[in-house]
Amino acid sequence: MALHIVEEAERCLTCKKPLCQKGCPVSTPIPQAITLFRERKINEAGELLFENNPMSAVCSLICNHGAQCEGHCVRGRKGTPIHFSAIENYISTTYLDRLRLKRAEPCGKRSAIIGGGPAGLVAALKLAQAGVDVTIFDQNPRLGGVMRYGIPSYRLSKDVLDRFQQHLEGLGVKVRHNTQIGESLTIADLFRDGYDSIFVGTGTWRAQTLGIKGEAGGNVLFGLDYLRSPHTAEIGERVAVIGAGNTAMDVARTAFRQGAREVTLYARSKHISASSDELEYALLDGAELLQGKAIQYITEEGPVFRTAIFDEDDRVVGYEDDLDQVSCDTVIVAVSQKPRNKLIQTTEGLEGDDRGLLIVDEHGMCTVPGVFAAGDVVTGPNTVVHAVAATKVAVKGMLSYMGVGA
Ligand SMILES: Cc1cc2nc3c(=O)[nH]c(=O)nc-3n(C[C@H](O)[C@H](O)[C@H](O)COP(=O)(O)OP(=O)(O)OC[C@H]3O[C@@H](n4cnc5c(N)ncnc54)[C@H](O)[C@@H]3O)c2cc1C
């Protein structure tokens, strides 16, 4: 591994106009990091990456590198792109162990963070580093959001999240676990208790339903509910997964690891929203992908589909008359997620769009002054790196709103 990444770094052209950096949603300074790495300045390289993206160690493992940094590398035009993800992983995981964050001088302001996923964690870190007194509220017993409760451990070790939390606590960040805002406590209560600004990073934790008969059956599960605690579900040997996004791929791969023998992914069209890597891994694990399968309803035996007819451009132009009853032990619906609506329901003036996603201005501020938001609760299901990029904007907005560093 070490030799490989050193060779990879040596191949980098350290372009003056780095397309890799342009392809990264959080604009990672890749050539500078690689230059420092080549000079064996691991701490400096780590600091550079962490300052720009505190989730660098996570992103090095789970970003869609083929579509982002590595997909834009000029070396990739005529050959193999630089595998920056492997270099980043080495630098960032090494740095996370060496990181010593200093507590900043208190600035006299307090912020509440609702949600401890990547958006909330980055907001907490950046605000605490600016001297803000920060408290995170999360409905779950552990921090990390989807990184802990959705993305399986074989793709992302939870150890990195624990180390991140230790660094936050070292900065004086307080955490209230098992506390859902919008239940006993509301955003109004947080303002009442003296928080000067509030960051909402609550993600999308409500399963998108299909709205079909049979969806409430005992043989049906929703993707994220299953991934939260796969060991508590008896899924049997034959599993039908409805959907073809990244969640569906994680569901399929987790099902195999839980003893399933036949896992079939059913996609409505030829469009696959999962990254090509994730699809490839699911197929390697043994999943079968059937496209053009529009689910109609679910029986105790399994899902019932209509089969699409495609034209030469792979567009669905109609459906065959016959229904196709599939026989399986468990149906797992993984078509998408949307936000829970508790915060909007319990906060006067907090507006969402027709999907329940929070509306924010260019500074990340919601329709209630002092309340900011970023991540999936604003964009809908997206990625960790996009959550980080938007959170950086919102944190700037919060600091300016509170007059910190002005
Ligand atoms: C199965 C799956 C696999 C994925 N794979 C990848 C991948 O490989 N690469 C990638 O980049 N992205 C992936 N994603 C997407 C990525 O995980 C999300 O885009 C990212 O986690 C969004 O971050 P967030 O902080 O906005 O929300 P979340 O990670 O959803 O975190 C929200 C947090 O808010 C808490 N919360 C919610 N409501 C409340 C409330 N009212 N009060 C208190 N706490 C609350 C939740 O407990 C949670 O901790 C995947 C998503 C899923 C579902």
The ligand as a Tripos MOL2 file, in Angstrom:
@<TRIPOS>MOLECULE
LIG
   53    58     1     0     0
SMALL
NO_CHARGES

@<TRIPOS>ATOM
      1 C1        -27.4230    3.6500    2.4770 C.3       1 LIG1
      2 C2        -26.7330    4.9140    2.0790 C.ar      1 LIG1
      3 C3        -25.4760    4.8460    1.5010 C.ar      1 LIG1
      4 C4        -24.8160    6.0020    1.1450 C.ar      1 LIG1
      5 N1        -23.5670    5.9060    0.5940 N.ar      1 LIG1
      6 C5        -22.8510    7.0240    0.3630 C.ar      1 LIG1
      7 C6        -21.5320    6.9640   -0.1370 C.ar      1 LIG1
      8 O1        -21.0080    5.9020   -0.4120 O.2       1 LIG1
      9 N2        -20.8630    8.1250   -0.3330 N.ar      1 LIG1
     10 C7        -21.4000    9.3470   -0.0300 C.ar      1 LIG1
     11 O2        -20.7150   10.3750   -0.1550 O.2       1 LIG1
     12 N3        -22.6750    9.4420    0.4100 N.ar      1 LIG1
     13 C8        -23.4050    8.3090    0.6160 C.ar      1 LIG1
     14 N4        -24.6860    8.4080    1.0760 N.ar      1 LIG1
     15 C9        -25.2730    9.7350    1.3020 C.3       1 LIG1
     16 C10       -24.7010   10.4170    2.5530 C.3       1 LIG1
     17 O3        -24.6430    9.5070    3.6200 O.3       1 LIG1
     18 C11       -25.5520   11.6190    2.8990 C.3       1 LIG1
     19 O4        -25.5800   12.4930    1.7840 O.3       1 LIG1
     20 C12       -24.9690   12.3760    4.1120 C.3       1 LIG1
     21 O5        -24.8840   11.5340    5.2340 O.3       1 LIG1
     22 C13       -25.8510   13.5770    4.4370 C.3       1 LIG1
     23 O6        -25.3620   14.1820    5.5870 O.3       1 LIG1
     24 P1        -26.3310   15.0170    6.5650 P.3       1 LIG1
     25 O7        -25.4680   15.4320    7.6920 O.co2     1 LIG1
     26 O8        -27.0420   16.0330    5.7680 O.co2     1 LIG1
     27 O9        -27.4490   14.0030    7.0490 O.3       1 LIG1
     28 P2        -27.4160   12.6040    7.8110 P.3       1 LIG1
     29 O10       -26.1630   11.8570    7.5840 O.co2     1 LIG1
     30 O11       -28.6780   11.9630    7.4330 O.co2     1 LIG1
     31 O12       -27.4480   12.9940    9.3370 O.3       1 LIG1
     32 C14       -28.5880   13.5830    9.9100 C.3       1 LIG1
     33 C15       -28.5220   13.4300   11.4150 C.3       1 LIG1
     34 O13       -29.6030   14.1490   11.9790 O.3       1 LIG1
     35 C16       -30.1970   13.3740   13.0080 C.3       1 LIG1
     36 N5        -31.5710   13.8700   13.1270 N.ar      1 LIG1
     37 C17       -32.5520   13.8370   12.1860 C.ar      1 LIG1
     38 N6        -33.6450   14.4800   12.6230 N.ar      1 LIG1
     39 C18       -33.3640   14.9290   13.8660 C.ar      1 LIG1
     40 C19       -34.0830   15.6870   14.8220 C.ar      1 LIG1
     41 N7        -35.3130   16.1440   14.5840 N.pl3     1 LIG1
     42 N8        -33.4910   15.9360   16.0230 N.ar      1 LIG1
     43 C20       -32.2360   15.5000   16.2850 C.ar      1 LIG1
     44 N9        -31.5020   14.7950   15.4080 N.ar      1 LIG1
     45 C21       -32.0610   14.5320   14.1990 C.ar      1 LIG1
     46 C22       -30.0400   11.9510   12.5270 C.3       1 LIG1
     47 O14       -30.0590   11.0570   13.6230 O.3       1 LIG1
     48 C23       -28.6550   12.0020   11.8880 C.3       1 LIG1
     49 O15       -27.6350   11.7360   12.8250 O.3       1 LIG1
     50 C24       -25.4070    7.2600    1.3900 C.ar      1 LIG1
     51 C25       -26.6920    7.3320    1.9340 C.ar      1 LIG1
     52 C26       -27.3550    6.1790    2.2700 C.ar      1 LIG1
     53 C27       -28.7340    6.2670    2.8660 C.3       1 LIG1
@<TRIPOS>BOND
     1     1     2 1
     2     2     3 ar
     3     2    52 ar
     4     3     4 ar
     5     4     5 ar
     6     4    50 ar
     7     5     6 ar
     8     6     7 ar
     9     6    13 1
    10     7     8 2
    11     7     9 ar
    12     9    10 ar
    13    10    11 2
    14    10    12 ar
    15    12    13 ar
    16    13    14 ar
    17    14    15 1
    18    14    50 ar
    19    15    16 1
    20    16    17 1
    21    16    18 1
    22    18    19 1
    23    18    20 1
    24    20    21 1
    25    20    22 1
    26    22    23 1
    27    23    24 1
    28    24    25 2
    29    24    26 1
    30    24    27 1
    31    27    28 1
    32    28    29 2
    33    28    30 1
    34    28    31 1
    35    31    32 1
    36    32    33 1
    37    33    34 1
    38    33    48 1
    39    34    35 1
    40    35    36 1
    41    35    46 1
    42    36    37 ar
    43    36    45 ar
    44    37    38 ar
    45    38    39 ar
    46    39    40 ar
    47    39    45 ar
    48    40    41 1
    49    40    42 ar
    50    42    43 ar
    51    43    44 ar
    52    44    45 ar
    53    46    47 1
    54    46    48 1
    55    48    49 1
    56    50    51 ar
    57    51    52 ar
    58    52    53 1
@<TRIPOS>SUBSTRUCTURE
     1 LIG1         1 GROUP 0 **** ****
